[in-house]
Amino acid sequence: MRTVIAGGHGKIALRLATLLANRGDEVVSVVRNPDHRADVEATGAAVVVVDLEQAAPGDLAPHLKGADAVVFAAGAGPGSTAERKDTVDRAAAELLAEAAAQAGVRRYLLISSTGVDQEPDPDRGQVWVAYIRAKKAAEDALRARSDLDLTIVRPGPLTDDPGVGRVALSKDHLDRTEITRDDTAAVLATLLEAPGTAGLTLELMGGDADILEAVAAVQD
């Protein structure tokens, strides 16, 4: 399988690239900063330098040719502005979708966030509100496309603790529980091999289910 990961220097993306490369997949990671090339190459992925905030779909599409799937793992990151939450978390996700369509790639995994169906708490600040709204807008825009086999994953609060290989994964609302980035990446890697999850929006939290069994269960 050939997978292209947008936002390839992110914490989940680096873990995902390592998992995919270790199982023998071909991985291409898209990064904005060329200084991140060595970190990404250490995962076993090839690197493409494209600034998703500045590129047009036609700039990205050639790098997606021949891919079996794309994963949107990009984010404006902590300390960014409300404006960048929109240009990265929403607009870049839409850019990847259009580029994938131009390249003939249907399978798309979108990393979103829990809580996007609720109005964001203004007490958490303008940037948080912009982040949740951007994630929701990205989901809505991608769902409206008929040219994607889309799976949306909404992780809970993320930690850098070691993964445990057990999660809660559901098409329904789950209580907010921390989930490790290791386990999030492992779920994404499993979803890439589960085409029956196309069309689903999945809540992902820490839990007690084996990852393979959890993915199998949401396809029933």
KEKE-3310 file (N, C-alpha, C; in steps of 0.2 Angstrom, whole numbers, plus 5000, padded with zeros to 4 digits):
npx = (5004:5002:5004:5000:5004:4998:5005:5016:5026:5020:5015:5007:5008:5021:5022:5013:5018:5030:5024:5018:5028:5036:5028:5030:5024:5023:5027:5024:5028:5021:5028:5030:5041:5058:5068:5063:5065:5075:5070:5058:5062:5068:5058:5056:5049:5047:5050:5041:5041:5030:5021:5006:4998:5000:5000:4992:4979:4984:4997:5000:4994:5002:5011:5003:5000:4997:4995:4987:4980:4976:4981:4975:4984:4988:4990:4988:4994:5000:5000:4997:4988:4971:4967:4976:4971:4960:4966:4975:4969:4956:4956:4968:4965:4954:4961:4969:4960:4955:4966:4968:4957:4960:4971:4966:4964:4954:4953:4953:4958:4953:4960:4951:4943:4937:4921:4917:4904:4897:4894:4908:4917:4917:4924:4936:4944:4948:4956:4954:4940:4940:4948:4940:4929:4935:4939:4926:4921:4929:4926:4913:4914:4922:4913:4903:4908:4908:4918:4926:4932:4929:4935:4932:4941:4939:4949:4950:4957:4974:4989:5006:5010:5015:5008:4995:4988:4974:4958:4943:4932:4920:4904:4895:4893:4906:4911:4922:4939:4956:4968:4981:4994:5001:4992:4982:4988:4990:4977:4973:4982:4977:4964:4967:4968:4955:4943:4929:4926:4924:4915:4911:4911:4921:4922:4936:4943:4953:4952:4945:4945:4953:4963:4962:4950:4941:4941:4936:4923:4916:4913:4902)
npy = (4994:5011:5026:5043:5055:5070:5084:5078:5079:5080:5074:5062:5059:5055:5044:5036:5035:5027:5015:5011:5010:5000:4989:4987:4995:5008:5024:5042:5057:5073:5089:5105:5112:5111:5108:5098:5087:5076:5071:5065:5056:5047:5039:5030:5035:5043:5060:5075:5091:5103:5118:5118:5129:5138:5131:5126:5115:5108:5109:5099:5088:5079:5073:5064:5054:5037:5034:5024:5029:5044:5053:5065:5073:5085:5101:5117:5119:5121:5137:5144:5155:5161:5163:5154:5142:5141:5141:5130:5119:5118:5123:5117:5104:5103:5106:5095:5085:5090:5089:5075:5070:5075:5067:5055:5047:5039:5035:5042:5048:5057:5066:5072:5080:5076:5083:5092:5093:5100:5117:5127:5130:5147:5151:5145:5152:5162:5156:5142:5141:5144:5133:5122:5125:5125:5112:5106:5112:5107:5093:5094:5099:5089:5078:5081:5079:5068:5060:5054:5041:5042:5042:5048:5052:5055:5059:5059:5069:5070:5060:5058:5046:5029:5018:5006:4998:4996:5002:5013:5013:5021:5023:5031:5044:5045:5045:5058:5054:5052:5047:5039:5045:5035:5024:5030:5032:5018:5014:5022:5016:5003:5006:5010:4998:4994:4995:4995:5004:5016:5031:5032:5041:5042:5041:5041:5035:5032:5015:4998:4989:4978:4984:4979:4972:4982:4990:4981:4979:4991:4990:4982)
npz = (5000:4996:5004:5007:5018:5024:5033:5039:5049:5061:5077:5078:5065:5063:5070:5064:5051:5054:5058:5047:5037:5044:5042:5029:5020:5007:5011:5010:5016:5018:5021:5027:5031:5026:5035:5043:5036:5040:5052:5047:5037:5045:5050:5039:5029:5013:5008:5004:5001:5003:5005:5012:5015:5005:4993:4978:4973:4961:4963:4972:4968:4959:4967:4974:4965:4961:4974:4986:4997:5006:5021:5032:5043:5047:5056:5063:5075:5093:5100:5088:5078:5077:5064:5057:5061:5053:5040:5040:5047:5041:5027:5022:5023:5014:5002:5001:4998:4986:4978:4979:4972:4960:4957:4957:4968:4980:4994:5010:5025:5038:5052:5065:5078:5094:5100:5090:5086:5095:5101:5103:5118:5123:5134:5133:5124:5110:5100:5102:5100:5086:5081:5084:5076:5063:5062:5061:5050:5040:5041:5036:5023:5017:5018:5010:4997:4983:4978:4987:4997:5012:5029:5045:5059:5076:5088:5107:5120:5118:5122:5126:5132:5132:5120:5123:5116:5116:5115:5114:5101:5091:5082:5088:5101:5113:5130:5135:5135:5138:5125:5119:5108:5101:5101:5094:5081:5078:5077:5065:5056:5055:5051:5038:5031:5031:5022:5023:5032:5026:5024:5037:5053:5067:5084:5095:5109:5124:5130:5132:5122:5110:5097:5083:5084:5088:5077:5068:5073:5071:5058:5057)
capx = (5000:5006:5000:5003:5002:4999:5007:5021:5030:5016:5017:5003:5010:5028:5021:5009:5023:5034:5020:5016:5035:5038:5024:5032:5020:5027:5025:5026:5025:5021:5030:5031:5048:5063:5072:5060:5066:5078:5065:5053:5065:5070:5053:5056:5045:5050:5048:5039:5041:5025:5017:4999:4994:5002:5000:4986:4978:4988:5004:5001:4992:5007:5014:4998:4999:4998:4994:4981:4976:4979:4979:4976:4987:4991:4987:4992:4998:4999:5003:4995:4983:4964:4967:4979:4967:4956:4970:4977:4964:4951:4958:4972:4961:4950:4966:4971:4954:4954:4972:4967:4953:4964:4976:4962:4964:4948:4953:4955:4957:4954:4960:4947:4943:4931:4918:4916:4897:4895:4897:4914:4916:4921:4929:4943:4948:4946:4959:4950:4934:4942:4950:4934:4925:4939:4938:4919:4920:4933:4922:4907:4916:4924:4908:4899:4911:4906:4923:4931:4930:4931:4934:4934:4942:4939:4952:4949:4963:4980:4994:5012:5011:5016:5002:4993:4984:4967:4954:4936:4930:4912:4901:4891:4896:4909:4913:4929:4944:4963:4970:4988:4996:5003:4986:4979:4992:4989:4970:4974:4985:4972:4958:4969:4967:4948:4939:4922:4925:4923:4908:4910:4914:4922:4925:4941:4945:4956:4947:4947:4945:4959:4962:4959:4943:4937:4940:4931:4916:4912:4911:4897)
capy = (5000:5018:5031:5050:5059:5077:5086:5073:5080:5080:5068:5056:5057:5052:5037:5032:5033:5022:5009:5009:5008:4994:4983:4986:5000:5014:5030:5048:5062:5080:5093:5112:5115:5107:5106:5092:5081:5071:5067:5061:5051:5042:5034:5026:5038:5048:5067:5080:5098:5107:5122:5117:5135:5142:5127:5125:5107:5105:5108:5094:5081:5075:5069:5059:5049:5031:5032:5020:5032:5049:5054:5072:5074:5092:5105:5123:5117:5125:5144:5147:5160:5158:5163:5148:5136:5140:5140:5123:5113:5117:5124:5112:5097:5103:5106:5088:5082:5091:5086:5068:5069:5076:5062:5048:5044:5040:5034:5048:5048:5064:5067:5078:5081:5075:5089:5096:5093:5105:5124:5127:5134:5153:5153:5142:5157:5163:5151:5136:5141:5144:5126:5117:5127:5123:5105:5104:5114:5102:5087:5095:5100:5083:5073:5084:5076:5061:5057:5052:5036:5046:5040:5053:5050:5060:5057:5062:5072:5066:5060:5055:5040:5023:5015:5000:4993:4995:5008:5013:5016:5020:5028:5035:5048:5042:5050:5061:5050:5052:5042:5040:5046:5028:5020:5034:5030:5011:5014:5024:5011:4998:5009:5010:4992:4992:4999:4995:5010:5022:5034:5033:5046:5037:5043:5037:5036:5026:5010:4991:4984:4977:4988:4975:4970:4988:4992:4976:4980:4997:4989:4977)
capz = (5000:4996:5008:5008:5024:5025:5040:5040:5055:5067:5082:5076:5058:5063:5073:5059:5046:5057:5058:5040:5034:5047:5039:5022:5015:5005:5014:5008:5020:5015:5026:5025:5033:5024:5041:5046:5032:5043:5057:5044:5034:5050:5050:5034:5024:5008:5010:4999:5004:5000:5010:5011:5015:4999:4987:4974:4972:4956:4965:4977:4965:4956:4973:4976:4959:4962:4981:4988:5002:5009:5028:5034:5050:5048:5061:5064:5081:5098:5099:5082:5078:5075:5057:5055:5062:5047:5034:5040:5049:5037:5020:5019:5022:5008:4997:5000:4995:4979:4975:4979:4967:4953:4956:4956:4975:4984:5001:5013:5032:5041:5059:5067:5085:5098:5102:5085:5085:5100:5100:5107:5124:5122:5139:5132:5120:5102:5096:5103:5096:5079:5080:5083:5070:5057:5061:5059:5043:5036:5040:5032:5016:5014:5018:5004:4991:4981:4975:4992:5002:5018:5036:5049:5066:5081:5095:5113:5122:5116:5127:5123:5135:5128:5118:5126:5111:5118:5113:5113:5095:5090:5078:5092:5105:5118:5135:5134:5139:5135:5121:5117:5101:5099:5099:5088:5075:5077:5074:5058:5052:5054:5046:5031:5028:5032:5017:5025:5037:5022:5026:5045:5058:5072:5090:5097:5116:5128:5131:5133:5116:5106:5091:5077:5086:5088:5070:5065:5076:5068:5051:5057)
cpx = (5004:5001:5004:5000:5004:5000:5012:5025:5027:5017:5013:5006:5017:5027:5017:5014:5028:5031:5019:5023:5037:5034:5025:5028:5025:5023:5028:5023:5026:5023:5031:5038:5053:5067:5069:5061:5069:5074:5060:5056:5067:5064:5052:5052:5049:5047:5046:5038:5036:5021:5010:4995:4995:5000:4993:4985:4983:4995:5005:4999:4997:5010:5009:4997:5001:4997:4987:4976:4980:4977:4980:4978:4989:4987:4991:4996:4997:5003:5001:4989:4976:4964:4970:4975:4962:4961:4973:4972:4958:4953:4963:4969:4957:4955:4968:4966:4954:4960:4971:4963:4956:4969:4973:4963:4958:4948:4956:4953:4958:4954:4957:4948:4937:4928:4916:4908:4894:4898:4903:4913:4920:4925:4936:4947:4946:4949:4956:4944:4935:4944:4944:4930:4928:4938:4931:4918:4923:4929:4916:4909:4918:4918:4903:4902:4909:4912:4928:4928:4933:4930:4936:4935:4943:4942:4950:4956:4969:4985:5000:5014:5012:5009:5001:4989:4977:4964:4947:4935:4923:4910:4896:4896:4900:4911:4921:4934:4951:4964:4977:4989:4998:4997:4982:4982:4990:4982:4970:4977:4981:4966:4960:4968:4959:4944:4932:4921:4924:4916:4907:4914:4914:4925:4930:4944:4950:4950:4950:4947:4951:4958:4959:4952:4939:4936:4935:4924:4912:4910:4905:4890)
cpy = (5006:5023:5037:5053:5066:5079:5080:5073:5080:5073:5062:5054:5053:5045:5033:5030:5027:5015:5006:5006:5001:4988:4983:4990:5005:5020:5037:5053:5069:5085:5100:5114:5110:5104:5100:5086:5075:5067:5063:5055:5045:5037:5029:5029:5042:5055:5071:5086:5102:5111:5122:5124:5139:5138:5127:5117:5104:5105:5102:5087:5077:5070:5063:5053:5042:5029:5028:5024:5039:5050:5062:5072:5081:5096:5111:5123:5122:5132:5147:5152:5157:5158:5156:5142:5135:5138:5133:5118:5113:5118:5119:5105:5097:5103:5099:5084:5083:5088:5078:5066:5070:5070:5055:5044:5045:5039:5040:5047:5055:5063:5073:5078:5079:5082:5093:5097:5098:5112:5124:5132:5141:5154:5150:5147:5157:5158:5144:5136:5141:5137:5122:5119:5125:5116:5103:5106:5109:5096:5088:5096:5093:5078:5075:5081:5069:5057:5055:5046:5038:5042:5046:5050:5056:5058:5061:5066:5067:5066:5057:5049:5034:5020:5008:4995:4992:5002:5007:5017:5015:5025:5032:5039:5044:5048:5052:5057:5051:5046:5044:5041:5039:5024:5024:5032:5023:5010:5016:5019:5005:5000:5009:5004:4989:4997:5000:5001:5016:5024:5035:5039:5042:5041:5038:5039:5031:5021:5003:4986:4984:4981:4985:4974:4976:4990:4987:4977:4986:4996:4984:4981)
cpz = (5000:4999:5008:5014:5024:5032:5043:5046:5061:5071:5080:5069:5058:5066:5067:5053:5048:5056:5051:5036:5037:5044:5032:5017:5013:5007:5011:5012:5018:5021:5023:5026:5031:5030:5044:5042:5036:5048:5053:5040:5039:5051:5045:5028:5019:5010:5004:5003:5000:5006:5008:5012:5009:4993:4984:4974:4967:4958:4969:4973:4962:4961:4975:4971:4962:4970:4981:4993:5004:5016:5029:5041:5051:5053:5062:5071:5087:5097:5093:5083:5076:5067:5054:5056:5056:5041:5034:5041:5045:5029:5018:5019:5016:5002:4996:4997:4988:4975:4974:4973:4960:4952:4956:4963:4979:4991:5005:5021:5035:5049:5061:5074:5088:5100:5097:5084:5090:5099:5105:5113:5123:5128:5138:5127:5113:5098:5096:5099:5088:5077:5079:5077:5063:5056:5059:5052:5038:5035:5036:5025:5013:5014:5012:4997:4989:4979:4980:4996:5009:5025:5040:5056:5071:5088:5101:5114:5121:5121:5123:5127:5130:5126:5122:5122:5112:5118:5114:5106:5093:5085:5082:5097:5111:5124:5134:5138:5135:5131:5119:5110:5098:5097:5094:5082:5073:5074:5067:5054:5050:5050:5039:5027:5029:5028:5019:5030:5033:5023:5033:5048:5064:5078:5093:5104:5118:5130:5132:5127:5112:5099:5085:5078:5086:5081:5066:5067:5073:5061:5051:5056)
residu = (MET:ARG:THR:VAL:ILE:ALA:GLY:GLY:HIS:GLY:LYS:ILE:ALA:LEU:ARG:LEU:ALA:THR:LEU:LEU:ALA:ASN:ARG:GLY:ASP:GLU:VAL:VAL:SER:VAL:VAL:ARG:ASN:PRO:ASP:HIS:ARG:ALA:ASP:VAL:GLU:ALA:THR:GLY:ALA:ALA:VAL:VAL:VAL:VAL:ASP:LEU:GLU:GLN:ALA:ALA:PRO:GLY:ASP:LEU:ALA:PRO:HIS:LEU:LYS:GLY:ALA:ASP:ALA:VAL:VAL:PHE:ALA:ALA:GLY:ALA:GLY:PRO:GLY:SER:THR:ALA:GLU:ARG:LYS:ASP:THR:VAL:ASP:ARG:ALA:ALA:ALA:GLU:LEU:LEU:ALA:GLU:ALA:ALA:ALA:GLN:ALA:GLY:VAL:ARG:ARG:TYR:LEU:LEU:ILE:SER:SER:THR:GLY:VAL:ASP:GLN:GLU:PRO:ASP:PRO:ASP:ARG:GLY:GLN:VAL:TRP:VAL:ALA:TYR:ILE:ARG:ALA:LYS:LYS:ALA:ALA:GLU:ASP:ALA:LEU:ARG:ALA:ARG:SER:ASP:LEU:ASP:LEU:THR:ILE:VAL:ARG:PRO:GLY:PRO:LEU:THR:ASP:ASP:PRO:GLY:VAL:GLY:ARG:VAL:ALA:LEU:SER:LYS:ASP:HIS:LEU:ASP:ARG:THR:GLU:ILE:THR:ARG:ASP:ASP:THR:ALA:ALA:VAL:LEU:ALA:THR:LEU:LEU:GLU:ALA:PRO:GLY:THR:ALA:GLY:LEU:THR:LEU:GLU:LEU:MET:GLY:GLY:ASP:ALA:ASP:ILE:LEU:GLU:ALA:VAL:ALA:ALA:VAL:GLN:ASP)
# end
